[in-house]
Amino acid sequence: MSSRIGADVTQLAALKPVFDEQSNMIAQLRSTISGRLSAVYWEGPARQRFESEWQSIQPALTSLQAGLEAAG
């Protein structure tokens, strides 16, 4: 393992807009799916399973979005 610490500032500056864009895409994904889900007629066990899974990944998406924003 190297004991060096550092970074190429130019490369990091180029990475910031990528992090910002991906963070925005995560926010848009969450908003779009939640909005469409609430607007569609869908009843039954399949919807319940999907909603349960969707709710269970919300914290991870929120954390990923926050991490990208912080790193950016």
Secondary structure, 3 states (H helix, E strand, C coil): CCCCCCCCHHHHHHHHHHHHHHHHHHHHHHHHHHHHHHHCCCCCHHHHHHHHHHHHHHHHHHHHHHHHHHHC
